[in-house]
């Protein structure tokens, strides 16, 4: 995922609504989609989906990819200009209820996809990763880890763009496509504790992950 280039206020308005986040996620996962397809898949009226699609388009989150004639009308297909992502400053400007809605929706999708991968061969693929690490950070450490997460996500987007370029420039079609998902969760866990002279804050952190 990469930073959204649309004006900050427009992006916040677009992604603060739970249905618009669902629509943007749907378009991102499919590559492109039309309001008709999304209304059927998400069980929403076409009028509602069309309205929120226009908001996403006007905010710069999506753009028109192509049109296709359908039964005397023109069906519009949209693609995401960037993956649905808010940086730290944008996230802080969302209301608490909006943050909870967005977080709950994204976690739902991550858990759904991860469970499906675990039940198949998703984590058996070479270089697949699953890890869990419980940390105890001070305020500076929290900010440093957040910055490291953003750097990883931005690097992943660059890798995706390079991969796209190699496939587009390969006339023989020898570059295979390997769909995958990168999900990073960093969140407050448990109750904060005040440092004290009797507390050993030098405990060793043991990451839990699949052996390789």
N, C-alpha and C positions, 0 to 999 in steps of 0.2 A: 504494500500500500504506500501511497505517496501523498504529499500534501496537496490539498485542493487549491487550485489557482483562482477560483471564483472569489468575488468580494466576500469578505468574512461574514458580513451581516446576512447576505443571501444564503451562504452555505449553512449558517446556523439556523436560519428560518427553515431551510429545506430539510435538514436532518433532525430537527427537533420534533418532527411529527412522526409517530411510529409507523404509519402506513407508508410515508415517503421513504423511510429507511428500508422498509420491506421491499418497496418497488426498486430502489437503487440496488439493493443486494440481489434481487432477482435478475435485474438487467446485467449486473456484473458477472453473476454466475453463468448466465446463459450466453453472454457475449453480446446479444442484442435481443430485444423483445418489443412487442407492440402492446398498446393499452388493451386491445382485445384479448391477447394471450394472457396478460397479467390479471385482468378481471376474472377470467375463468380459473386460473391457477390459484389465485388468492381469495376467491369467493367474494369479490367486491363488485359493485355495480360499475358498468362501463363509464358512466358519468363521473363517479367518484374517482376512479383511476385516472381518467383523462384530465381531471382538474389537477390532481397531485402530480401527474406527469408534466403538465405545463409548468408547475412551480419548480420542479427539478430542472427542466429545460431552461427556464428563465434564470435560474441561479447558476447555471453553468455546470451542473453536476452531470448532465447527460446532453447528448446532441443527436440530431436526426442522422441516422445511418443510411436509410433508403426508404423508398415507398414502393408499394405493390398494389396493383388494382385488385379489388375484392368485391364481387357482386355489385358492380356499378359505383363503388366507392374506392377511396384510396386509403390503404392501411399504412400507418406510419410506424417504422421500426427505429428504436432508439438504442444507442450504446452509451456506456459510461465514459465520461472524459477522464475520470480518475476513480480509483477504488474508494468506497465509502470510508472516509477516515477523517478524524478531527485531531488536530495537534493539541498539545497541553493547554495553550491559551484559549483556543476555541472551546475545548471541553469545559474549561472553568467558567465560560460565559453561559453555558447552558443552565437552565434551572435544574434544581435537584430532581424533581419529578421526570424531567426530560432525560436526564442522565440515567435514571433508573430504568426508564423504558428502553432506551437505546442499549444499555448494558444487558438487560434481561433478554432482549431479542437476539443480540449477537451471541451471548453465551448459549442460548437455546440452539442456535444454528451450529455452533462449534461442537457442543455435546452430541447433537444428532449426527453430525458427520463423523466425529471421532468414534462414536459407538458403532456406526456402520463399518468404518475402516477396521476396527478391532475385531469385528465378527467375520471379516473377510480376510484379505491378504494385504490390507493397506499398510500395516506396520511390519510386514514381513519383507517389504521391498528393500533393496540395498540402500543404505544411508537414511532410512526412515528414523525418526527420533520421537521419543516420548520421555518427558522429564518433569519432575516436580521438585522444587526446592523451597523450603520454608526458611525465611530470613528474618533477621531482627535488626533493622536499620535505623540509624539516626536520620534527621531531616536531610542532611547533605547526602547521605547514602541513598535515600529514597529518590532524590532528584537525579543523582548520577545514574541510578539504575533505569529510571524513566528515560533519560537521554539515550542510554545504551539500547533500550528497546526501540525507540524511534529510529535510531541509526540502523538497526537491523531491518526494520520494516522498509525504510527507504532503500537500503541496499538490495532487499528482495525485489523491489519494484524495478531497479536498474537491471538486475539479473533477468527479470521477466522481459524487459524491453530488448535486451541483447539476444535472448532466446528467440523472441519474435522476429528480430532482424535476420538471424541465421536461417530460420525456416522460410521467410519470405524471399531470401536471396538464393535459396537452394532449388535450382531448376529440376534436379533429379528427385527431390523429395526424400532424401535419405535421412533427414533429421526427424526422428520420431517425436510424438507428443506424449508427455507423461503428466496427466492431470494430477495435481497435488494441492494440499492446503497447508498454509502456515498460520497457526493460531498462537497468539501470545497473550497470556493473562498475567497481569501484575496488579494485585489488589490488596487492600488492607485485610488482615486476617487475625482474628482474635482481638483481645483488648490491649491497648497500649499500656506499657509499664514504665514507671519512672525509674531512672537509673539510681542506684544506691550503692553504698560501699560494700554491702554484703552480697551484691548480685554479680555473678561472673558473666560478663558480657562477651567473653572471648570464646564462647562455645563453638565447637566445630560444626560447620554446616555440611550435611551429607546429602548430596543430590541423589534423587531416586530416578533411574532411567533404565531403558532397555539395554541389556548388555550387547556389545558389538564385537 
